[in-house]
Amino acid sequence: MTPAAAATTSFAAAATVAAPTAPFRACFRLPLRGGPGAPRRAVASMAVSTPRSAAAASFLERRESERALHFVKYQGLGNDFIMVDNRDSSVPKVTPEEAAKLCDRNFGIGADGVIFVMPGSNGADYTMRIFNSDGSEPEMCGNGVRCFARFIAELENLQGTHSFTIHTGAGLIIPEIQSDGQVKVDMGKPILSGPDIPTKLLATKNKAVVQAELDVEGRTWHVTCVSMGNPHCVTFGAKDLKVLQVDDLKLSEIGPKFEHHEMFPARTNTEFVQVLSRSHLKMRVWERGAGATLACGTGACAVVVAAVLEGRAERKCVVDLPGGPLKIEWREDDNHVYMTGPAEAVFYGSVAH
């Protein structure tokens, strides 16, 4: 961390880093408040410590400060989250504004969002809430759900294969931790009705918005709209661009134009997709409230649904994201979408706020 970051951050952090494959600990402390008159300093120390299992135990047992927010940083294909044990309250331990500061990659911890593990509601085992890096609150997050499941297994000291129910803003989600450590998630049924996604685009096929024309600053894109509990706009190309090369996109320029388009009253996540084969898709994503991310689980699910609706792919696909592949299946027998992929702890720490 740079001296400037140490001087301007709004949090005092004492973070214990324990990468899954690196048995070391790095501790650093920053001033609680920064400003022009604040001392520009950061004190750091590093020492050999115990493997990750002991670091995890230390995190779970350590309660040296009532004001400290203890967290674990998790990532799923590079989509990273600050995980907070919030099981003792149905009120998040940080505000949306504080979450945005924590997610800042220069002046905070750095993450795509903050996820809270809360007491179960509506008959579910747990409740999941998430604040995006801009402080907004999405209905749910696919990669976040996998991280949530692995975090629960850590908190509850669960071994082997386990499944549980999670109440989210998108409804009931059921993840299952596999024997190989991957997490398979029943993401439920896709929503295809335009007003329920929501989008103002008119239905084109069986009440669904499939290959509809969307004008984005003079260029006509063909889009299919899907909700996986949160809105998605999926495109395989524009009218003048039959084959989309996703690596050539200037995502930071085009992404916000889709996200804030007037046809999406609740804004939208946008997936740009390249078909490699009928069982292999490649996508890049601009996430609502987070921008360009390395992976989006609900987006990968929406991409496969859209590809099937457009006749471009089979119901079981591998979806390549910048952070790695996800296995997605849209089953015909129950109409549910299933997502399988990894999630792992990156480091453990605490922040005084």
C-alpha positions as CSV (number, residue, x, y, z in Angstrom):
1,M,0.0,0.0,0.0
2,T,1.3,3.4,-0.9
3,P,1.9,6.2,1.6
4,A,-0.8,8.2,0.0
5,A,-3.3,5.4,0.5
6,A,-2.2,5.2,4.2
7,A,-2.9,8.9,4.6
8,T,-6.3,9.0,3.0
9,T,-8.1,5.8,3.9
10,S,-11.1,5.9,6.2
11,F,-10.4,2.6,7.8
12,A,-7.7,1.3,10.2
13,A,-6.9,-2.2,9.0
14,A,-5.1,-5.1,10.7
15,A,-5.2,-7.8,8.0
16,T,-3.9,-11.3,8.3
17,V,-3.0,-12.7,4.9
18,A,-3.1,-16.4,4.5
19,A,-3.2,-17.5,0.9
20,P,-4.4,-21.1,0.5
21,T,-1.0,-22.3,-0.7
22,A,1.3,-19.9,1.1
23,P,2.0,-20.6,4.8
24,F,2.9,-17.0,5.8
25,R,1.3,-14.1,7.5
26,A,1.6,-10.4,6.7
27,C,0.2,-7.8,9.1
28,F,-0.1,-4.1,8.4
29,R,-1.8,-1.2,10.2
30,L,-3.1,2.1,8.8
31,P,-4.2,5.3,10.5
32,L,-7.9,5.4,11.3
33,R,-8.5,8.8,9.7
34,G,-6.5,10.5,7.0
35,G,-6.2,14.1,5.7
36,P,-3.7,16.8,4.9
37,G,-2.2,16.7,8.4
38,A,-2.2,13.0,8.9
39,P,1.1,11.2,9.2
40,R,2.1,9.6,5.9
41,R,3.2,6.2,7.2
42,A,2.5,2.6,7.0
43,V,4.1,0.1,9.3
44,A,4.5,-3.5,8.0
45,S,5.9,-6.7,9.3
46,M,6.1,-10.2,7.9
47,A,6.9,-13.4,9.7
48,V,6.6,-17.2,9.0
49,S,3.4,-18.5,10.5
50,T,1.2,-21.6,10.4
51,P,-0.7,-23.0,7.3
52,R,-4.1,-21.7,6.3
53,S,-6.1,-23.9,8.6
54,A,-4.6,-22.3,11.7
55,A,-5.1,-18.9,10.2
56,A,-8.7,-19.7,9.6
57,A,-9.1,-20.8,13.2
58,S,-7.4,-17.6,14.3
59,F,-9.9,-15.5,12.3
60,L,-12.9,-17.4,13.7
61,E,-11.7,-17.2,17.3
62,R,-10.1,-13.8,17.5
63,R,-12.2,-11.1,19.1
64,E,-9.6,-8.6,20.3
65,S,-11.7,-5.6,19.4
66,E,-15.5,-5.1,19.6
67,R,-15.2,-2.4,16.9
68,A,-13.2,-4.6,14.5
69,L,-15.0,-6.0,11.5
70,H,-13.5,-9.4,10.8
71,F,-13.7,-10.7,7.3
72,V,-12.5,-13.3,4.8
73,K,-11.7,-12.3,1.2
74,Y,-13.0,-15.0,-1.2
75,Q,-12.8,-15.2,-5.0
76,G,-14.7,-17.2,-7.6
77,L,-12.9,-17.0,-10.9
78,G,-11.5,-13.7,-9.9
79,N,-14.8,-12.2,-8.9
80,D,-13.8,-11.2,-5.4
81,F,-15.8,-10.5,-2.3
82,I,-15.4,-9.4,1.3
83,M,-17.3,-12.0,3.3
84,V,-18.7,-10.9,6.7
85,D,-20.1,-13.2,9.4
86,N,-23.4,-11.4,10.2
87,R,-25.2,-14.4,11.7
88,D,-25.9,-12.5,14.9
89,S,-28.0,-9.8,13.3
90,S,-30.3,-9.2,10.3
91,V,-28.8,-5.7,9.9
92,P,-25.6,-5.5,7.8
93,K,-22.5,-4.6,9.9
94,V,-21.4,-1.9,7.4
95,T,-23.4,0.6,5.5
96,P,-23.5,0.8,1.7
97,E,-21.2,3.8,1.8
98,E,-18.7,2.0,4.0
99,A,-19.0,-1.1,1.7
100,A,-18.0,1.1,-1.3
101,K,-14.9,2.3,0.6
102,L,-13.9,-1.2,1.6
103,C,-14.2,-2.3,-2.0
104,D,-12.0,0.5,-3.3
105,R,-8.9,-1.2,-4.7
106,N,-6.6,1.7,-4.0
107,F,-7.8,3.1,-0.7
108,G,-9.6,0.0,0.8
109,I,-9.4,-3.7,0.8
110,G,-10.5,-4.1,-2.8
111,A,-13.4,-6.2,-4.0
112,D,-16.4,-6.5,-6.3
113,G,-18.7,-6.5,-3.3
114,V,-19.3,-7.1,0.4
115,I,-21.4,-10.2,1.2
116,F,-23.1,-10.7,4.6
117,V,-24.0,-14.2,6.0
118,M,-27.2,-13.5,7.9
119,P,-29.7,-15.6,9.9
120,G,-32.1,-17.6,7.8
121,S,-35.5,-16.3,6.8
122,N,-38.6,-17.6,5.0
123,G,-37.6,-21.1,6.1
124,A,-34.1,-20.9,4.6
125,D,-30.9,-22.0,6.5
126,Y,-29.2,-18.6,5.8
127,T,-29.9,-15.2,4.3
128,M,-27.5,-13.6,1.8
129,R,-27.2,-9.8,1.2
130,I,-24.6,-8.1,-0.9
131,F,-23.5,-4.5,-1.5
132,N,-21.8,-3.8,-4.8
133,S,-18.6,-1.9,-5.1
134,D,-20.6,1.3,-5.8
135,G,-22.8,0.7,-2.7
136,S,-25.9,-0.5,-4.6
137,E,-27.6,-3.7,-3.6
138,P,-28.3,-6.4,-6.2
139,E,-30.8,-9.2,-5.8
140,M,-28.0,-11.8,-5.7
141,C,-24.8,-12.8,-7.3
142,G,-23.9,-16.2,-8.8
143,N,-20.1,-16.2,-8.0
144,G,-21.0,-14.7,-4.7
145,V,-23.3,-17.6,-3.8
146,R,-20.5,-20.1,-4.4
147,C,-18.2,-18.0,-2.1
148,F,-21.0,-17.8,0.4
149,A,-21.3,-21.6,0.4
150,R,-17.6,-22.1,1.0
151,F,-17.6,-19.5,3.7
152,I,-20.5,-21.2,5.5
153,A,-18.6,-24.5,5.4
154,E,-15.7,-22.8,7.0
155,L,-17.8,-21.1,9.7
156,E,-19.7,-24.2,10.5
157,N,-16.6,-26.5,10.1
158,L,-18.4,-28.7,7.5
159,Q,-16.5,-31.4,5.8
160,G,-17.3,-33.3,2.6
161,T,-20.4,-32.8,0.5
162,H,-23.1,-30.5,1.9
163,S,-26.0,-28.5,0.7
164,F,-28.2,-25.8,2.3
165,T,-30.8,-23.2,1.4
166,I,-30.1,-19.5,1.1
167,H,-32.7,-16.8,1.0
168,T,-31.8,-14.0,-1.4
169,G,-33.4,-11.0,-3.1
170,A,-33.9,-13.3,-6.1
171,G,-35.6,-16.0,-4.1
172,L,-34.4,-19.4,-2.7
173,I,-31.0,-20.5,-3.9
174,I,-29.6,-24.0,-3.1
175,P,-25.8,-24.5,-3.4
176,E,-24.1,-27.9,-2.9
177,I,-20.4,-28.2,-2.0
178,Q,-19.0,-31.1,-4.1
179,S,-16.4,-33.6,-2.9
180,D,-13.8,-31.9,-5.1
181,G,-14.4,-28.5,-3.5
182,Q,-16.4,-27.1,-6.4
183,V,-19.8,-25.7,-5.7
184,K,-22.9,-26.6,-7.7
185,V,-25.7,-24.2,-7.4
186,D,-29.4,-24.6,-8.3
187,M,-30.0,-21.1,-9.6
188,G,-33.7,-21.7,-10.2
189,K,-35.8,-20.9,-13.2
190,P,-34.9,-18.1,-15.7
191,I,-37.4,-15.3,-16.0
192,L,-38.1,-14.4,-19.6
193,S,-41.1,-12.1,-19.5
194,G,-40.0,-8.6,-20.4
195,P,-41.8,-6.6,-17.7
196,D,-40.5,-9.1,-15.0
197,I,-36.8,-8.8,-16.1
198,P,-37.5,-5.8,-16.3
199,T,-37.1,-4.3,-19.8
200,K,-39.2,-2.1,-21.9
201,L,-38.3,-4.0,-25.1
202,L,-41.2,-5.7,-26.6
203,A,-41.5,-9.5,-26.7
204,T,-40.4,-11.2,-30.0
205,K,-40.9,-14.9,-29.3
206,N,-43.4,-16.6,-27.0
207,K,-43.6,-13.5,-24.7
208,A,-39.8,-13.5,-24.4
209,V,-37.4,-10.8,-25.7
210,V,-35.3,-12.8,-28.1
211,Q,-33.0,-11.2,-30.6
212,A,-34.7,-7.9,-30.2
213,E,-33.2,-4.8,-31.8
214,L,-31.6,-2.3,-29.4
215,D,-30.2,1.0,-30.6
216,V,-27.1,2.0,-28.7
217,E,-25.9,5.4,-29.9
218,G,-26.7,4.7,-33.5
219,R,-25.6,1.1,-33.6
220,T,-28.2,-1.7,-33.7
221,W,-27.5,-4.7,-31.4
222,H,-29.5,-7.9,-31.3
223,V,-30.2,-8.7,-27.7
224,T,-31.9,-11.4,-25.7
225,C,-33.1,-10.5,-22.2
226,V,-33.1,-12.9,-19.2
227,S,-33.4,-12.5,-15.5
228,M,-31.7,-14.9,-13.1
229,G,-33.2,-13.0,-10.2
230,N,-31.3,-10.0,-11.6
231,P,-31.6,-8.4,-15.1
232,H,-29.3,-9.4,-18.0
233,C,-29.0,-8.2,-21.6
234,V,-27.2,-10.8,-23.7
235,T,-25.8,-10.0,-27.2
236,F,-24.1,-12.2,-29.7
237,G,-23.5,-9.3,-32.1
238,A,-24.7,-6.2,-33.8
239,K,-26.6,-5.8,-37.1
240,D,-23.4,-4.8,-38.8
241,L,-21.3,-7.2,-36.8
242,K,-22.3,-10.8,-37.5
243,V,-19.4,-12.4,-35.6
244,L,-18.5,-10.8,-32.3
245,Q,-14.9,-11.0,-31.1
246,V,-15.3,-10.3,-27.4
247,D,-11.6,-9.7,-26.8
248,D,-11.7,-6.7,-29.2
249,L,-14.5,-4.9,-27.2
250,K,-13.8,-1.6,-25.4
251,L,-15.9,-2.7,-22.5
252,S,-15.5,0.4,-20.4
253,E,-16.9,2.5,-23.2
254,I,-19.8,0.3,-24.4
255,G,-20.8,-1.3,-21.1
256,P,-22.2,1.8,-19.3
257,K,-24.3,2.6,-22.4
258,F,-26.1,-0.7,-22.1
259,E,-26.3,-0.6,-18.2
260,H,-28.0,2.8,-18.2
261,H,-30.1,2.4,-21.4
262,E,-33.6,3.7,-21.1
263,M,-35.0,0.3,-22.1
264,F,-33.8,-1.1,-18.7
265,P,-35.6,0.7,-15.9
266,A,-33.6,-1.1,-13.2
267,R,-30.4,-0.9,-15.2
268,T,-28.9,-4.1,-16.5
269,N,-26.0,-6.5,-16.5
270,T,-24.7,-7.0,-20.1
271,E,-23.0,-10.0,-21.6
272,F,-21.1,-10.0,-24.9
273,V,-20.8,-13.5,-26.2
274,Q,-18.7,-15.4,-28.8
275,V,-19.8,-18.9,-29.8
276,L,-16.9,-21.2,-30.0
277,S,-19.1,-24.3,-30.5
278,R,-22.6,-25.5,-29.5
279,S,-21.2,-26.5,-26.1
280,H,-18.5,-23.9,-25.6
281,L,-19.2,-20.1,-25.2
282,K,-16.9,-17.2,-24.4
283,M,-18.2,-14.1,-22.7
284,R,-17.2,-10.7,-21.3
285,V,-19.5,-8.9,-18.8
286,W,-20.3,-5.5,-17.7
287,E,-21.9,-5.8,-14.3
288,R,-24.5,-3.4,-13.0
289,G,-23.0,-1.5,-10.1
290,A,-19.6,-3.1,-10.5
291,G,-18.4,-2.5,-14.0
292,A,-16.1,-4.9,-15.9
293,T,-15.4,-8.0,-13.7
294,L,-13.5,-11.2,-14.3
295,A,-16.6,-13.4,-13.9
296,C,-20.4,-13.2,-13.4
297,G,-22.2,-16.4,-12.4
298,T,-25.7,-15.2,-13.1
299,G,-24.4,-13.7,-16.3
300,A,-23.0,-17.1,-17.4
301,C,-26.4,-18.7,-16.7
302,A,-28.2,-16.0,-18.7
303,V,-25.8,-16.5,-21.6
304,V,-26.6,-20.2,-21.9
305,V,-30.4,-19.6,-21.7
306,A,-30.1,-16.9,-24.4
307,A,-27.9,-19.1,-26.6
308,V,-30.5,-21.9,-26.3
309,L,-33.4,-19.5,-27.1
310,E,-31.5,-18.2,-30.1
311,G,-30.6,-21.8,-31.3
312,R,-26.9,-21.2,-31.0
313,A,-26.1,-23.8,-28.3
314,E,-27.1,-26.9,-26.4
315,R,-28.5,-26.8,-22.9
316,K,-25.2,-27.9,-21.3
317,C,-22.2,-25.6,-21.9
318,V,-18.8,-24.5,-20.7
319,V,-18.7,-20.8,-20.5
320,D,-15.3,-19.1,-20.6
321,L,-15.0,-15.9,-18.6
322,P,-11.8,-13.8,-18.1
323,G,-11.3,-15.5,-14.7
324,G,-11.9,-19.0,-15.9
325,P,-14.6,-21.5,-17.0
326,L,-18.0,-22.3,-15.5
327,K,-20.2,-25.3,-16.2
328,I,-23.8,-24.3,-16.9
329,E,-26.8,-26.5,-17.6
330,W,-30.4,-25.4,-18.3
331,R,-32.3,-28.6,-17.7
332,E,-35.4,-29.3,-19.7
333,D,-37.1,-31.5,-17.1
334,D,-37.4,-28.9,-14.3
335,N,-36.5,-25.7,-16.2
336,H,-33.8,-24.9,-13.6
337,V,-30.4,-23.6,-14.4
338,Y,-27.4,-25.2,-12.6
339,M,-24.0,-23.6,-12.3
340,T,-20.8,-25.4,-11.2
341,G,-17.5,-23.6,-10.4
342,P,-14.8,-22.9,-7.8
343,A,-14.6,-20.6,-4.9
344,E,-11.7,-20.2,-2.5
345,A,-10.4,-18.0,0.4
346,V,-7.7,-15.5,-0.5
347,F,-6.9,-13.9,2.9
348,Y,-8.3,-13.2,6.4
349,G,-8.3,-9.8,8.1
350,S,-10.0,-7.2,10.3
351,V,-10.9,-3.6,9.8
352,A,-11.7,-1.1,12.5
353,H,-14.4,1.3,11.5
